[in-house]
């Protein structure tokens, strides 16, 4: 009998981590698009309040998913690096630095949005109708600082995501081919 390589488990931690990665990518895309639309809105628009509430809900959701993702990442690292330490090459340092800054900005953007909403008005954030606690005080003088922080961190995160796409171009191409194959099978043109 030959030793067969074990099949990966369907519930592997890495697969869970990648699933959370793609959900967060989709939610951040929604946040970037809705944030851009919110920045362009002038005056009273009928859907303005709904758009703001949805934007804040997705912001809370990505914060929660980021916590879950951090937990999964620690588990993946524990399994991976308990067997052997990484080769500390320049590529490893650059990749680790990029991902560290990405995680920091993925935390900073929704947190600065939370600050902005709390500074503007108390009890101003919910998760799709479920009220969230205020973590910052109402402070009219802090609104402009919070808005600037939210805007700047959003732009930095967008730039880092573009860099991440460029660095991971092989993965992006493979996923695009996979998505195109699914779309073809479903009859989507």
N, C-alpha and C positions, 0 to 999 in steps of 0.2 A: 504494500500500500504506500502510495506517496502522500506526503503531507500537503493537503490542499490549503491554499491561503484562505483565511476566514473572510467571509463576506462582511462588509461593513453593516453595522446595525442601522435599521431605518430611523431609530431615534437617537442617533449619535449626537453628541454635544456639538460637534463641528457643524452638522447639518442644521441643528437648532440655531446656532450662531449665524449661519448664512441666511437662514430664513428671517431672523430678526433684522439682519443687515438689509435685505431687500424690502422688508416692510418699512423700515426706517427711511430707506432711500425714497420710496414712494411718498411717504408722509412728508419728508423734507421738500420734495418736489411740489407737493400741494401747498406747503407753507411758503415756499418761495413765490409761487404763482399768486396765491391769495395775498401775500404781503405786497407784491408789486401792484396788484389791482387796488388794494386798500390805499396805497400811496398815491394812486392816480385819481381816486374818487374825490369829487368836488361837491360840496354842499350836501343837501339831503337826497339820498338815494334810497329807494324802498328796501333794498336787500342789504344795506350797509351793516345794520346791527347783526343780522344773521351771518354775514361774512366775517365780522369781527369775532363773534362767538365761536364760529367754526375754527377760525385761525387759532384762537386761544386754546380751544379744546385739543386741536392737533399738536399744539405746543406742549401741553401737559402730557399728552400721549407719548410724544417722543422723549420727554424726560423720563417717564416710567419705563419705556422700552430701553432707554439708554442704561438705566439701572439693571434691568434684566440682562442686557447685552454685556455689561461689565461683569456680572456674575458668571455668565457663560464663558466669557473670555478668560477669566481666572481659571475656570475648570479646564478649558482647552489647553492653556499654558501649563497647568499642573500636570496634565497627562503627557503633553509633548515634551516639556523640559525636565520631567522627572526621569525620563529614560536617557536623555542626552542633552547637554547644554548646546545653545545655538552657536554656530560659527560666527564669531564677532567680526564680520567683514564690514567694509564701508557700505555695501548694499544693505546689510542688516541694520546698521545704525541709521541710514537714511530712511529706510522703510519704517523702522520703529519710531523715528522722530516725526515723520509725516503722520503716521497713525495716532501718535500721542497728541499732536496738535489738533488733528481732526476730532478726536474724542473731547479734548478741551473745548473746542469751538462748538461741538454738538451740544455741550452742556451750557456754554456761555450764551448762545443765541436764545434758546427758550427761557433761560433764567433771566436774561436782560429784558425779554418781553414780559415776563412775570413781574419784574421790577417796574416796568413801564405801566402795566395795567394796575398794579397795586398803588403806585405813586399817584396815578390819576384819580382812582376811586376805590373805596373799600368794597370787598365782596364782589369783585369785578371779573372773577375767573371761575369757569366751571369746566368739567369734563363731560361734554355732551349732556348738560343739564344737571350733573352732580356737582354741587358747590365745592370749590377748593378753598383751603384756608389761605388767609393773607399771610405772606411771609415777609412783606415789606410794609412800612407804614405809609399812609397817605401823606404825600408831600408835594404840594404844587410846585415848589422850587426845584424838585428833583426830576420832574417830568421831562424837561428838555435834556438833562444829562442821561436819563434812562433811554429816551428816544434815540439820542446820538449813539449810545452804547449798543442798542439793539440794531440800529442801521449798520454801524461799522462792523460788528461781529457777524452779521448776516452776509455782508460783502466779503469778508475774509473767509468765511465758511464756503461761500460759493466759489471763490478762487481756489481754495484747497480741494474742493470736490473736482474741479476741472483738472488740477494737478494729479489727483488720485486717478481720474479716468485715464490721463496720459500715461502715468506710470503703470497702470494695470491694463494697458491696451490689449494684451493678449486675452485676458479674461473678458474684457468688454466685447471683443470680436466673437469669442466663443459663445457668450451669452446672447449676442445679437443673432448669431446663426441658429442657436437653439430656439430663440423667440420667433424668428422668421419661419422655422420649421413648424412650430406649433400653429402659427398664424395661417400658414399654407394648409395644414391639415384641417383647420377649422373653417377654411374657405374665406378668410379675411384677406383682402388685397391691399 
